[in-house]
Amino acid sequence: MKIRKYPDPVLRIKSEDINESAKSLKNVIKQMTNVMKYEEGVGLAGNQIGITKRIIIIDVNEKPTVMINPVIKDHSKEKELQYEGCLSFPNFNVIVERYKEIDGEFLNSSGVKESIHLEGLYARAFQHEIDHLNGVLIIDYASPEDRFNYNIYITKEKD
């Protein structure tokens, strides 16, 4: 498995809920975790490796958390601006406004429903990966000039 890079069309596909058992995803989870660690990322969504199912992995504390069918249930009123990068956008960082705190729900790798309260980098990564599942990318937050410059950059990289 390899990270799909922009402008790969799979990154724009809205992912579908996972209805099969979590146990059947064991191989996918292992591969996603290995790819994310190898690439030194803090999060990875299924469509970043070509799987258009609602699965993400977040690792901000050396303990990867698998989240199947994750959803944001509530969020703080407070937001913050920070630079974000993305494994699908090498050498590109964008200032993105995100909620400071998030309440979410998901199924864990055993298929058990969990609720979680997130703050800081964990909350930011959760929102970033949910964006991926919905086909929203960090380039969508960039200024028109930054989008144009990045598109020029990736065109030159292909040559």
TIVEXGU-764805 format. One line per 5 residues: their letters; for each residue x, y, z of N, C-alpha, C. Coordinates in pm, 1 decimal. Example, Ala and Ser with C-alpha at 12.3 -4.5 7.8 and 13.67 -1.06 7.14 Angstrom:
AS> 1319.0:-569.0:780.0:1230.0:-450.0:780.0:1320.0:-330.0:780.0  1285.0:-225.0:708.0:1367.0:-106.0:714.0:1290.0:3.0:787.0
//
This chain:
MKIRK> 83.9:-118.3:0.0:0.0:0.0:0.0:87.6:123.5:0.0  42.8:223.0:-72.7:115.9:348.3:-73.6:17.3:463.1:-54.7  69.8:574.3:-8.4:-12.5:693.0:12.4:-51.3:750.4:-123.0  -179.2:774.0:-141.2:-227.3:839.8:-262.7:-200.3:988.4:-247.6  -144.0:1045.8:-351.0:-107.5:1187.4:-350.9:-204.8:1267.2:-437.1
YPDPV> -227.2:1390.0:-396.2:-306.6:1483.1:-474.4:-240.1:1500.7:-610.7  -313.6:1499.5:-719.7:-459.0:1507.5:-738.4:-529.1:1373.8:-762.0  -483.0:1265.0:-705.8:-547.5:1134.9:-723.5:-697.4:1148.9:-693.4  -783.6:1109.8:-787.5:-929.2:1128.7:-769.7:-989.0:1054.3:-650.8  -925.2:946.9:-602.6:-980.2:873.3:-488.6:-987.0:961.3:-364.2
LRIKS> -902.0:1063.0:-356.4:-902.1:1152.7:-240.1:-1029.3:1236.9:-231.6  -1100.0:1250.0:-342.4:-1223.3:1330.9:-345.5:-1349.7:1247.0:-325.9  -1335.6:1116.2:-317.8:-1453.3:1029.2:-303.0:-1499.3:1030.1:-158.3  -1629.4:1052.4:-139.8:-1686.5:1045.9:-4.8:-1694.8:898.8:35.7  -1630.6:865.7:145.6:-1620.6:726.8:189.6:-1754.1:674.0:241.7
EDINE> -1770.6:542.9:227.5:-1892.6:475.3:270.7:-1874.5:414.2:408.9  -1985.7:405.0:483.1:-1981.7:338.8:613.5:-1936.1:194.3:596.9  -1872.3:144.6:699.3:-1827.5:5.7:701.7:-1934.7:-75.1:772.9  -1985.7:-177.7:704.3:-2091.1:-260.9:761.7:-2041.7:-401.0:796.9  -1926.1:-439.5:740.5:-1872.7:-572.0:771.8:-1810.2:-571.2:910.9
SAKSL> -1777.0:-687.5:959.4:-1721.1:-695.8:1094.3:-1583.2:-632.4:1100.0  -1552.0:-577.1:1214.1:-1421.1:-514.2:1234.6:-1309.5:-616.5:1218.6  -1337.7:-742.1:1251.9:-1235.4:-846.9:1240.5:-1191.9:-865.5:1095.3  -1283.2:-844.8:1000.0:-1248.2:-861.4:859.0:-1155.1:-750.6:811.1  -1139.1:-646.6:891.4:-1053.2:-532.9:855.1:-913.2:-545.5:913.5
KNVIK> -885.5:-655.9:980.4:-758.5:-673.0:1051.2:-637.7:-645.0:961.3  -637.0:-699.0:840.5:-525.4:-679.5:748.8:-514.3:-533.9:703.9  -629.5:-472.5:674.0:-631.3:-331.5:632.7:-576.2:-244.1:745.8  -620.3:-270.2:867.6:-575.2:-192.6:984.1:-423.9:-205.5:1001.8  -373.1:-326.2:989.2:-228.9:-348.0:1004.0:-151.7:-272.6:895.9
QMTNV> -198.9:-280.8:771.1:-130.5:-212.6:662.0:-137.1:-60.6:677.6  -253.7:-9.2:716.4:-267.3:135.2:736.8:-172.9:183.1:846.5  -166.6:109.0:955.6:-79.4:146.4:1067.7:66.9:146.6:1023.4  106.5:44.5:949.6:245.1:36.8:902.5:279.3:151.7:808.1  189.7:182.8:716.0:213.2:292.2:621.1:223.8:424.9:695.7
MKYEE> 131.9:447.8:788.9:132.0:574.0:863.6:261.7:589.6:943.5  304.2:483.6:1009.2:428.4:490.5:1086.6:548.9:511.9:995.2  552.6:440.7:883.4:664.1:454.2:789.7:673.3:596.8:737.5  558.5:657.7:709.6:554.5:793.7:656.5:562.7:900.1:765.5  566.9:855.5:891.9:576.4:943.7:1008.0:458.7:1039.7:1018.3
GVGLA> 338.9:988.2:991.5:217.6:1068.2:1003.5:154.0:1051.5:1139.2  60.6:1141.6:1171.2:-15.4:1129.3:1296.1:-157.1:1080.3:1268.5  -194.2:1071.0:1141.8:-326.3:1022.8:1106.4:-329.0:973.9:963.2  -424.3:885.1:935.5:-440.1:831.4:800.8:-584.7:789.4:783.0  -642.2:827.4:670.2:-778.8:788.6:635.1:-773.5:682.5:525.4
GNQIG> -873.6:597.7:523.1:-877.7:488.9:425.8:-856.9:532.6:282.0  -920.4:643.0:242.3:-907.5:682.3:101.8:-767.2:730.8:66.5  -685.3:760.1:165.5:-546.9:798.2:137.3:-464.0:679.3:89.9  -516.4:558.8:106.8:-451.0:440.5:52.6:-543.7:369.1:-46.8  -646.1:440.2:-92.7:-733.8:386.8:-196.6:-853.5:308.0:-148.3
ITKRI> -879.5:307.2:-18.6:-994.6:235.3:37.5:-1101.6:338.2:72.5  -1210.8:338.3:1.5:-1314.2:440.1:22.2:-1417.9:394.4:125.1  -1366.6:352.9:237.4:-1448.4:314.1:351.9:-1414.0:406.5:468.2  -1508.4:424.4:560.4:-1490.7:518.3:671.6:-1407.1:455.5:783.4  -1276.3:461.2:764.1:-1182.1:412.6:864.3:-1065.2:510.3:871.0
IIIDV> -1027.1:544.0:994.8:-911.3:630.5:1016.1:-826.5:570.6:1128.0  -700.1:609.5:1127.3:-610.6:574.5:1236.6:-541.9:703.4:1278.9  -539.6:727.3:1409.3:-472.6:845.1:1463.0:-371.0:798.0:1565.9  -251.0:856.2:1556.5:-144.6:820.3:1650.0:-70.0:947.4:1688.9  -112.1:1007.1:1800.0:-43.5:1127.2:1848.8:36.4:1098.8:1975.2
NEKPT> 29.3:975.0:2024.0:98.4:942.8:2149.1:162.7:804.4:2146.0  208.3:761.5:2027.6:273.6:631.2:2011.0:180.9:512.9:2040.1  48.8:538.9:2036.0:-48.2:430.8:2054.0:-159.5:452.2:1950.9  -146.1:392.1:1832.8:-245.4:414.6:1726.5:-386.5:376.8:1769.8  -480.2:463.0:1736.5:-621.8:438.2:1764.3:-693.9:419.4:1632.3
VMINP> -756.1:303.4:1615.4:-834.3:272.1:1495.8:-977.3:318.2:1520.2  -1032.5:390.8:1423.7:-1168.8:441.4:1436.9:-1247.0:407.0:1310.1  -1349.8:327.0:1328.0:-1434.7:284.3:1217.3:-1565.0:363.7:1224.6  -1607.3:415.9:1111.0:-1728.3:499.3:1100.7:-1727.3:614.2:1202.9  -1616.5:689.0:1210.0:-1608.8:797.8:1308.5:-1699.8:915.2:1272.8
VIKDH> -1755.6:976.7:1375.3:-1840.1:1095.7:1356.0:-1810.8:1197.3:1465.8  -1829.2:1322.2:1431.2:-1821.4:1430.8:1528.3:-1962.1:1450.0:1583.5  -1975.6:1435.1:1714.7:-2106.6:1449.0:1779.1:-2128.9:1589.7:1832.8  -2020.0:1654.5:1875.4:-2030.5:1789.3:1931.5:-1892.3:1852.6:1924.7  -1889.3:1983.4:1942.5:-1761.3:2054.4:1939.5:-1771.9:2181.1:2022.8
SKEKE> -1657.3:2232.3:2061.0:-1651.8:2357.2:2136.5:-1690.3:2473.3:2046.1  -1721.4:2585.6:2105.8:-1745.0:2706.8:2027.4:-1612.3:2765.3:1982.0  -1508.6:2743.2:2063.9:-1377.5:2800.4:2034.6:-1308.6:2725.6:1921.2  -1246.2:2804.6:1835.7:-1167.5:2749.7:1725.5:-1026.6:2805.0:1735.6  -935.9:2743.0:1660.9:-799.9:2794.1:1655.4:-742.7:2771.0:1516.8
LQYEG> -650.7:2859.1:1480.3:-580.9:2849.1:1352.4:-444.6:2786.8:1375.6  -409.5:2689.7:1292.4:-276.5:2628.7:1298.0:-240.6:2576.6:1159.4  -110.0:2566.5:1136.5:-63.7:2503.2:1013.6:-91.6:2353.4:1020.2  -130.8:2298.5:905.9:-147.9:2153.8:892.7:-74.4:2107.4:768.1  -19.5:1989.4:779.8:36.4:1920.7:664.6:-46.6:1796.1:640.9
CLSFP> -11.0:1722.4:536.1:-86.9:1603.3:502.2:1.9:1509.5:421.4  -7.3:1380.7:450.7:72.5:1283.3:378.0:39.1:1280.7:228.9  -81.6:1322.2:192.8:-121.4:1325.6:51.7:-77.8:1453.3:-18.7  -17.0:1545.5:56.0:30.9:1673.2:2.0:174.1:1699.0:48.9  271.0:1628.5:-8.1:408.9:1649.7:35.0:452.3:1795.7:17.2
NFNVI> 525.6:1844.3:114.3:583.5:1979.8:107.1:477.8:2089.9:93.4  363.4:2072.0:159.4:256.1:2171.3:152.1:193.0:2183.0:289.9  189.2:2303.9:342.3:125.7:2331.3:471.1:28.1:2445.6:454.1  -83.7:2435.9:522.4:-190.5:2534.0:511.6:-240.2:2569.6:651.3  -272.3:2695.5:672.8:-336.1:2733.8:798.4:-483.7:2695.0:789.5
VERYK> -527.3:2614.8:887.3:-665.0:2566.1:889.3:-726.9:2601.0:1023.8  -849.8:2650.5:1018.6:-924.1:2678.3:1141.4:-1002.7:2553.2:1179.2  -982.5:2508.1:1303.3:-1050.6:2388.4:1353.8:-1103.9:2416.3:1494.0  -1203.4:2336.0:1533.1:-1254.2:2344.0:1669.9:-1145.9:2297.4:1766.4  -1138.5:2363.6:1882.1:-1037.0:2328.7:1982.5:-1066.7:2195.4:2049.9
EIDGE> -1196.4:2166.1:2068.8:-1236.0:2041.9:2135.7:-1346.4:1973.9:2055.4  -1342.9:1842.1:2057.7:-1436.2:1760.5:1980.3:-1487.2:1645.5:2066.6  -1614.5:1613.8:2052.1:-1669.4:1489.3:2105.6:-1701.9:1402.6:1985.0  -1651.5:1280.9:1984.9:-1672.7:1192.1:1871.8:-1718.7:1054.6:1913.5  -1765.7:980.3:1814.2:-1803.2:840.1:1833.4:-1746.0:759.8:1718.2
FLNSS> -1718.2:633.4:1745.8:-1664.9:544.0:1644.0:-1674.6:400.7:1694.5  -1651.4:306.9:1605.2:-1635.0:168.0:1644.2:-1485.8:141.1:1653.2  -1442.9:72.9:1758.0:-1300.4:39.5:1769.2:-1269.7:-83.2:1683.4  -1145.8:-129.0:1685.9:-1105.2:-241.0:1599.9:-1171.9:-372.9:1638.3  -1237.5:-377.0:1753.9:-1314.3:-495.3:1794.4:-1462.1:-481.1:1759.8
GVKES> -1499.7:-367.1:1702.5:-1639.1:-343.6:1664.5:-1723.9:-288.0:1776.4  -1659.9:-243.4:1884.8:-1731.3:-188.6:2000.1:-1741.1:-36.6:1985.7  -1860.6:16.6:2009.6:-1882.4:161.0:1998.9:-1814.6:232.5:2114.7  -1743.2:340.4:2081.4:-1675.9:421.2:2182.5:-1710.0:568.0:2162.1  -1711.0:640.7:2271.4:-1722.5:786.4:2268.9:-1590.0:842.2:2316.7
IHLEG> -1554.2:958.8:2265.1:-1423.9:1015.2:2299.7:-1432.4:1167.2:2302.7  -1360.7:1227.5:2396.6:-1346.7:1373.1:2402.1:-1202.5:1404.6:2366.1  -1184.0:1492.5:2268.3:-1050.2:1521.7:2218.0:-1018.3:1669.9:2225.7  -890.6:1697.7:2253.3:-841.1:1835.3:2256.3:-707.1:1839.1:2184.0  -661.6:1959.0:2152.7:-528.0:1978.1:2097.6:-506.3:1907.4:1965.4
LYARA> -385.4:1852.4:1950.2:-347.4:1785.9:1825.9:-440.4:1669.6:1792.5  -484.6:1597.1:1893.5:-573.4:1483.2:1871.0:-705.1:1530.1:1808.1  -763.0:1639.4:1860.1:-887.0:1694.1:1804.0:-864.5:1741.5:1660.9  -751.6:1806.6:1637.7:-719.2:1856.3:1503.1:-703.9:1739.5:1405.2  -630.7:1636.4:1445.8:-610.5:1520.3:1358.6:-743.1:1450.2:1328.6
FQHEI> -829.3:1438.4:1428.3:-960.5:1375.9:1409.1:-1040.2:1452.2:1304.4  -1044.4:1584.0:1315.9:-1118.2:1666.3:1219.0:-1056.5:1656.1:1079.8  -923.1:1654.8:1073.1:-852.5:1643.0:945.4:-888.7:1511.1:876.1  -887.1:1402.0:952.4:-916.2:1270.8:893.4:-1063.6:1256.7:856.4  -1153.1:1315.0:934.6:-1295.4:1315.8:898.3:-1313.3:1391.4:766.3
DHLNG> -1241.6:1502.8:750.8:-1244.4:1574.7:622.4:-1208.3:1480.0:507.9  -1100.7:1403.8:525.0:-1060.3:1309.3:420.4:-1174.9:1215.0:384.6  -1241.0:1160.8:485.6:-1350.9:1066.8:460.4:-1464.7:1131.8:381.9  -1474.0:1264.1:391.1:-1578.6:1337.8:320.2:-1528.3:1399.3:189.1  -1405.3:1365.9:150.2:-1349.2:1417.6:24.9:-1301.3:1561.2:33.2
VLIID> -1283.9:1612.4:155.5:-1235.4:1749.1:176.8:-1086.5:1741.2:206.0  -1007.7:1827.2:139.1:-862.5:1822.1:149.6:-807.1:1954.3:199.9  -684.5:1952.3:253.1:-628.0:2076.5:307.1:-612.1:2183.2:200.1  -598.8:2144.2:75.1:-586.6:2243.6:-32.2:-715.2:2325.8:-44.6  -826.6:2269.8:1.6:-954.6:2342.1:-1.7:-954.7:2460.7:94.1
YASPE> -867.0:2457.7:193.5:-855.0:2566.4:290.7:-752.8:2671.9:247.4  -676.6:2640.8:144.8:-568.6:2729.5:100.7:-622.9:2847.2:20.5  -544.9:2953.0:16.9:-580.1:3068.8:-65.9:-569.7:3028.0:-213.0  -639.2:3098.1:-300.5:-627.6:3067.3:-444.0:-482.7:3071.3:-492.8  -404.9:3165.6:-442.0:-264.9:3176.0:-483.3:-185.0:3053.2:-437.8
DRFNY> -205.4:3009.2:-313.6:-134.4:2891.5:-264.5:-176.2:2765.1:-340.7  -305.8:2754.3:-374.2:-353.1:2640.0:-454.1:-284.8:2638.7:-590.3  -281.0:2755.4:-653.6:-218.6:2767.8:-784.5:-71.0:2729.7:-777.1  -0.2:2782.8:-679.3:142.3:2754.1:-664.9:168.0:2606.2:-638.4  81.9:2541.1:-558.1:101.0:2399.2:-531.6:76.2:2317.3:-657.6
NIYIT> -25.1:2354.2:-734.5:-51.7:2282.6:-859.1:64.5:2296.9:-957.0  126.7:2414.5:-960.6:246.9:2434.1:-1043.2:359.4:2343.4:-991.1  376.2:2339.4:-859.1:480.2:2259.3:-795.6:465.8:2110.8:-832.4  344.4:2055.5:-818.8:328.4:1911.1:-846.4:341.8:1882.7:-995.6  308.2:1978.9:-1080.0:327.7:1961.0:-1223.4:475.8:1952.0:-1255.5
KEKD> 555.9:2035.9:-1194.3:702.5:2034.1:-1214.8:762.2:1904.0:-1160.0  708.6:1854.5:-1046.9:759.3:1731.5:-987.0:739.7:1611.6:-1080.8  631.0:1612.5:-1160.3:602.2:1502.0:-1252.2:696.0:1503.6:-1371.6  745.3:1621.8:-1408.2:832.9:1632.1:-1527.2:969.4:1575.1:-1503.3
//
